[in-house]
Amino acid sequence: MTAQVERELETETEELTVREAIRQALREELDRDEDVFLIGEDIGKFGGVLEVTGDLYEEFGEERVRDTPISEAGFTGAATGAAATGTRPVVELMFSDFSGVAMEQIMNQMAKMRYMFGGKAEMPLTVRTTEGGGMGAASQHSGTVHSWIAHFPGLKAVAPGTAAAAKGLTKAAIRSNDPVFVFENKMIYEQTGQVPTDEDFTVPIGEAAVEREGEDVTVVATQRLVGESLETAESIADDVDVEVIDTRSLYPLDTETIVESVRKTGRLIVADESPLSYGTHAEIVARVQEEAFFSLDAPIQRVGTPDTHMPFSPPLENEVLPDGDDVRAAIERIS
């Protein structure tokens, strides 16, 4: 555990799963601010399709935890209007692939409202959504689209890789006066970690975390690949000293922390589950090239999903998904 992470966890902590940490964040913010409410499909009595909202419906009632029809455009648009008029909605898009259904509301309303009103309109709106493969849920329920959302001016995008980051970023998103997408990788909901119990604990949006310090190679990872990279780093620690950074936020991106690490190690690997072309990998690579080109001792490596849709077949899905073995191979190529 690095000094930075220790500082964030220096208050009393408890061990929670990522799922429990997000639910705790939602509960604390619902209790803290009566303007906060949740809205989405099956989040009430059913407790969420992946059981994140759990018993919040019983605790806060149907006015604060609102089940909706199957209409992403409808409830995302309703939440956008509600945010513009004084409340703090938390939308749950069941799968990030469905954001395309609501893209008019996201791209032309949510993202542009403050700008179109000359800064006079605030948009305190959080959108929680799951992404990633690994469940055999086929292409329409397994995409990783956070690069798409992070590209739009006016939107912020975060993608936690640990339980503490999941809680802290969710709370920071809800308290923000700008629209924030919280991308939750569905395969790490059962991953556990120490989480501060302090109800005022938040993780600043736009601040990365050095999860493991190292001297030889920098691995910048997101979501599931944070844990995979940490396991890989420990397994080869006798040969290569790997520094692992969880970006936590995709936009705004903490370029300073990444560049500082690369200047120390001279080598960079970017590990993100999104498709390799025109996305998160490319943005991080470009920023490092601009800021730390003369510190690089080897070509930058990328670990991600090939430019294909996620297969339904489990063997094919396993073949497509990036994992710790891919991170190890990238390290070996440049070490």
C-alpha positions as MATLAB code, in Angstrom:
seq = 'MTAQVERELETETEELTVREAIRQALREELDRDEDVFLIGEDIGKFGGVLEVTGDLYEEFGEERVRDTPISEAGFTGAATGAAATGTRPVVELMFSDFSGVAMEQIMNQMAKMRYMFGGKAEMPLTVRTTEGGGMGAASQHSGTVHSWIAHFPGLKAVAPGTAAAAKGLTKAAIRSNDPVFVFENKMIYEQTGQVPTDEDFTVPIGEAAVEREGEDVTVVATQRLVGESLETAESIADDVDVEVIDTRSLYPLDTETIVESVRKTGRLIVADESPLSYGTHAEIVARVQEEAFFSLDAPIQRVGTPDTHMPFSPPLENEVLPDGDDVRAAIERIS';
ca = [
       0.000    0.000    0.000;
       1.451    3.377   -1.012;
       1.650    6.457    1.207;
      -1.107    8.112   -0.829;
      -3.497    5.210   -0.324;
      -2.586    5.016    3.374;
      -3.493    8.701    3.794;
      -6.879    8.119    2.164;
      -7.517    5.174    4.491;
      -6.075    6.715    7.663;
      -9.533    7.037    9.222;
     -11.463    4.018   10.533;
     -12.154    1.484    7.781;
     -14.134   -1.684    7.189;
     -13.855   -4.403    4.577;
     -16.567   -4.168    1.931;
     -17.167   -5.495   -1.528;
     -17.328   -2.990   -4.358;
     -21.090   -3.598   -4.493;
     -21.462   -2.865   -0.767;
     -19.254    0.215   -1.008;
     -21.407    1.733   -3.757;
     -24.604    0.926   -1.862;
     -23.134    2.524    1.256;
     -22.295    5.650   -0.726;
     -25.838    5.848   -2.095;
     -27.333    5.319    1.367;
     -25.166    8.006    2.957;
     -25.955   10.567    0.251;
     -29.693    9.815    0.327;
     -29.593   10.314    4.085;
     -27.436   13.435    3.864;
     -29.374   15.379    1.224;
     -33.139   15.149    0.690;
     -32.695   16.423   -2.876;
     -30.921   13.193   -3.850;
     -33.036   10.461   -5.414;
     -32.360    7.323   -7.447;
     -34.108    6.528  -10.712;
     -33.865    3.611  -13.123;
     -35.117    0.187  -14.159;
     -35.595   -2.450  -11.444;
     -33.678   -0.484   -8.811;
     -36.549   -0.440   -6.300;
     -38.333   -3.572   -5.113;
     -36.029   -5.774   -7.190;
     -32.907   -4.183   -5.710;
     -31.133   -3.698   -9.030;
     -30.337   -6.224  -11.728;
     -26.888   -6.710  -10.171;
     -28.182   -6.100   -6.624;
     -26.379   -2.801   -6.033;
     -29.334   -0.772   -4.731;
     -30.379   -3.702   -2.545;
     -32.717   -2.670    0.283;
     -32.580    1.097   -0.331;
     -36.183    1.021   -1.604;
     -37.417   -0.327    1.750;
     -35.371    2.240    3.643;
     -36.146    5.381    1.626;
     -39.407    4.600   -0.183;
     -40.643    4.893   -3.728;
     -40.273    8.697   -3.909;
     -36.514    8.484   -3.347;
     -35.853    5.174   -5.144;
     -37.913    5.357   -8.312;
     -38.552    2.366  -10.549;
     -39.140    3.299  -14.183;
     -40.462    1.719  -17.360;
     -37.949    0.328  -19.852;
     -37.225    3.699  -21.428;
     -33.659    4.945  -21.036;
     -34.414    8.083  -23.043;
     -37.437    8.787  -20.861;
     -35.928    8.494  -17.399;
     -32.576   10.009  -18.424;
     -34.427   12.984  -19.862;
     -36.579   13.258  -16.740;
     -33.473   13.219  -14.550;
     -31.818   15.877  -16.710;
     -34.809   18.165  -16.240;
     -34.934   17.401  -12.524;
     -31.242   18.245  -12.126;
     -31.691   21.542  -13.961;
     -34.470   22.519  -11.565;
     -32.836   21.877   -8.216;
     -32.598   18.175   -7.350;
     -29.720   15.667   -7.486;
     -30.835   12.607   -9.450;
     -28.774    9.426   -9.591;
     -29.670    7.533  -12.755;
     -28.933    3.850  -13.120;
     -28.466    2.745  -16.713;
     -28.613   -1.015  -16.336;
     -25.844   -1.598  -18.898;
     -23.605    1.045  -20.431;
     -24.459   -0.317  -23.884;
     -27.920    1.192  -23.379;
     -26.531    4.728  -23.154;
     -26.961    4.930  -26.906;
     -30.721    4.813  -26.439;
     -30.507    7.974  -24.304;
     -27.775    9.731  -26.282;
     -29.934   12.682  -27.332;
     -30.561   13.476  -23.670;
     -26.917   12.827  -22.732;
     -25.107   14.565  -25.587;
     -27.412   17.455  -26.466;
     -29.066   18.222  -23.119;
     -27.133   16.939  -20.111;
     -23.679   17.755  -21.486;
     -24.582   21.147  -22.970;
     -27.106   22.608  -20.525;
     -24.653   24.660  -18.465;
     -22.895   25.947  -21.595;
     -26.122   26.825  -23.436;
     -27.326   28.849  -20.450;
     -24.074   30.757  -20.093;
     -23.093   28.993  -16.902;
     -26.310   29.924  -15.072;
     -27.779   26.395  -15.086;
     -26.182   23.689  -12.964;
     -26.468   19.998  -13.800;
     -25.918   17.984  -10.575;
     -26.649   14.635  -12.183;
     -24.967   11.274  -11.634;
     -25.311    8.367  -14.045;
     -24.271    4.963  -12.705;
     -23.839    2.214  -15.246;
     -22.176   -1.189  -15.549;
     -19.784   -2.243  -18.254;
     -17.362   -4.956  -19.253;
     -17.405   -8.596  -20.289;
     -16.932  -11.777  -18.349;
     -20.511  -12.803  -17.580;
     -21.426  -14.409  -20.894;
     -23.985  -11.649  -21.413;
     -23.227  -11.199  -25.148;
     -22.432   -8.073  -27.111;
     -25.349   -5.832  -26.168;
     -24.698   -6.215  -22.423;
     -20.896   -6.425  -22.256;
     -19.498   -3.294  -23.864;
     -16.972   -0.905  -22.374;
     -17.987    2.524  -23.632;
     -16.431    4.927  -21.142;
     -14.106    6.399  -23.796;
     -17.196    7.449  -25.733;
     -18.690    9.370  -22.801;
     -15.362   10.858  -21.672;
     -14.973   12.341  -25.164;
     -17.968   14.698  -24.819;
     -17.227   18.191  -23.429;
     -19.458   18.884  -20.448;
     -19.407   15.338  -19.050;
     -17.121   13.841  -16.427;
     -16.353   10.134  -16.329;
     -14.959    8.020  -13.500;
     -14.158    4.298  -13.421;
     -13.117    2.963   -9.998;
     -10.879   -0.073   -9.631;
     -11.136   -0.575   -5.848;
     -13.879   -0.631   -3.221;
     -12.624    2.583   -1.592;
     -12.537    4.388   -4.929;
     -16.026    3.087   -5.749;
     -17.454    4.631   -2.593;
     -15.456    7.848   -2.730;
     -16.079    8.566   -6.391;
     -19.793    7.790   -6.159;
     -20.180   10.255   -3.311;
     -18.077   12.882   -5.110;
     -20.191   12.446   -8.240;
     -23.453   12.945   -6.361;
     -22.109   16.087   -4.679;
     -20.799   17.530   -7.947;
     -22.724   20.258   -9.736;
     -21.736   18.782  -13.099;
     -22.958   15.586  -14.775;
     -20.754   12.620  -13.846;
     -20.855    9.086  -15.254;
     -19.731    6.388  -12.814;
     -18.667    3.313  -14.789;
     -18.781    0.141  -12.694;
     -17.078   -2.960  -14.058;
     -19.537   -5.735  -13.321;
     -16.841   -8.356  -12.715;
     -15.402   -6.598   -9.643;
     -18.622   -6.178   -7.631;
     -17.499   -9.033   -5.347;
     -13.939   -7.707   -5.024;
     -13.234   -6.623   -1.441;
     -11.129   -3.866    0.079;
     -10.781   -1.522    3.021;
     -13.247    1.371    2.833;
     -13.382    4.425    5.135;
     -16.473    4.528    7.345;
     -16.393    8.337    7.533;
     -19.545    9.618    5.859;
     -17.622   12.648    4.556;
     -15.047   10.481    2.767;
     -14.865   11.257   -0.948;
     -12.312   10.712   -3.694;
     -11.635   13.906   -5.663;
     -12.725   13.606   -9.278;
      -9.625   13.953  -11.448;
      -7.143   12.412   -9.002;
      -5.405    9.099   -9.738;
      -4.044    6.729   -7.087;
      -0.636    5.076   -7.059;
      -1.710    1.663   -5.776;
       1.766    0.149   -5.889;
       5.085    1.961   -6.088;
       7.818    0.683   -8.399;
      10.964    1.726  -10.211;
      11.068   -0.208  -13.503;
       7.718   -0.046  -15.308;
       4.536    2.022  -14.944;
       1.201    0.268  -15.497;
      -1.719    2.680  -15.761;
      -4.863    0.605  -15.319;
      -8.606    1.006  -14.936;
     -11.395   -0.974  -13.247;
     -10.867   -4.767  -13.279;
      -7.376   -4.438  -14.709;
      -6.191   -2.553  -11.610;
      -6.502   -5.722   -9.523;
      -5.149   -7.894  -12.325;
      -2.133   -5.587  -12.694;
      -1.461   -5.579   -8.951;
      -1.496   -9.386   -8.861;
       0.827   -9.529  -11.847;
       3.183   -6.987  -10.284;
       3.462   -9.047   -7.110;
       4.057  -12.264   -9.038;
       7.098  -10.846  -10.879;
       8.379   -8.591   -8.088;
      11.690  -10.491   -7.846;
      12.499   -9.591  -11.451;
      10.687   -6.345  -12.282;
       9.575   -3.582   -9.929;
       6.198   -2.448  -11.297;
       4.357    0.739  -10.351;
       0.569    0.440  -10.701;
      -1.666    3.495  -11.040;
      -5.465    3.436  -10.902;
      -6.622    6.377  -13.023;
      -9.949    6.407  -11.103;
     -11.083    9.356  -13.237;
     -11.040    9.221  -17.029;
     -12.141   12.818  -17.511;
     -10.670   14.856  -16.047;
      -7.534   12.706  -16.254;
      -4.719   13.065  -13.709;
      -1.952   13.482  -16.272;
       0.485   14.835  -13.678;
       0.567   11.624  -11.607;
       1.017    9.452  -14.707;
       3.774   11.616  -16.163;
       5.618   11.802  -12.850;
       5.651    8.014  -12.705;
       6.842    7.601  -16.297;
       9.695   10.049  -15.715;
      10.809    7.741  -12.912;
      10.376    4.352  -14.618;
      10.925    5.199  -18.291;
       8.378    2.610  -19.387;
       4.580    2.693  -19.699;
       1.793    0.170  -20.187;
      -1.839    1.297  -20.443;
      -4.340   -1.409  -19.442;
      -8.023   -0.732  -20.064;
     -10.818   -3.068  -21.148;
     -12.168   -0.761  -23.839;
     -11.382   -1.422  -27.529;
      -7.825   -0.477  -28.429;
      -8.516    2.052  -31.191;
      -9.391    5.734  -30.695;
     -10.011    5.655  -26.955;
      -8.678    5.712  -23.405;
      -5.366    4.068  -24.326;
      -4.721    6.589  -27.093;
      -5.471    9.591  -24.885;
      -3.126    8.486  -22.115;
      -0.402    7.599  -24.630;
      -0.731   10.986  -26.349;
      -0.467   12.921  -23.106;
       2.626   11.025  -22.012;
       4.215   11.520  -25.437;
       3.584   15.252  -25.145;
       4.820   15.615  -21.580;
       7.471   12.938  -21.074;
       8.715   11.735  -24.463;
      12.392   12.086  -23.597;
      11.896   10.052  -20.420;
      10.748    6.972  -22.343;
      13.224    4.111  -22.688;
      10.910    1.777  -24.638;
       7.782    1.934  -26.799;
       4.532    2.404  -24.881;
       2.429   -0.762  -24.727;
      -1.361   -1.114  -24.726;
      -3.466   -3.859  -23.146;
      -7.135   -3.876  -24.084;
      -9.931   -5.510  -26.045;
      -9.394   -6.068  -29.783;
     -11.606   -3.999  -32.046;
     -14.477   -6.455  -31.938;
     -17.762   -6.959  -30.137;
     -17.838   -9.144  -27.041;
     -18.605  -12.779  -27.952;
     -21.367  -14.738  -26.216;
     -19.328  -17.951  -26.303;
     -17.379  -18.219  -23.012;
     -14.163  -19.535  -24.638;
     -14.241  -16.734  -27.211;
     -15.064  -14.161  -24.546;
     -12.093  -15.324  -22.465;
      -9.891  -15.048  -25.541;
     -10.980  -11.468  -26.215;
     -10.897  -10.089  -22.660;
      -7.581   -8.601  -21.496;
      -6.192   -9.944  -18.226;
      -3.115  -10.152  -16.031;
      -1.350  -12.461  -18.480;
      -1.614   -9.756  -21.137;
      -0.172   -7.219  -18.706;
       2.699   -9.595  -17.934;
       3.383  -10.098  -21.653;
       3.466   -6.328  -22.191;
       5.920   -5.937  -19.310;
       8.149   -8.654  -20.750;
       8.184   -6.964  -24.147;
       9.783   -3.803  -22.779;
      11.777   -4.968  -19.754;
];
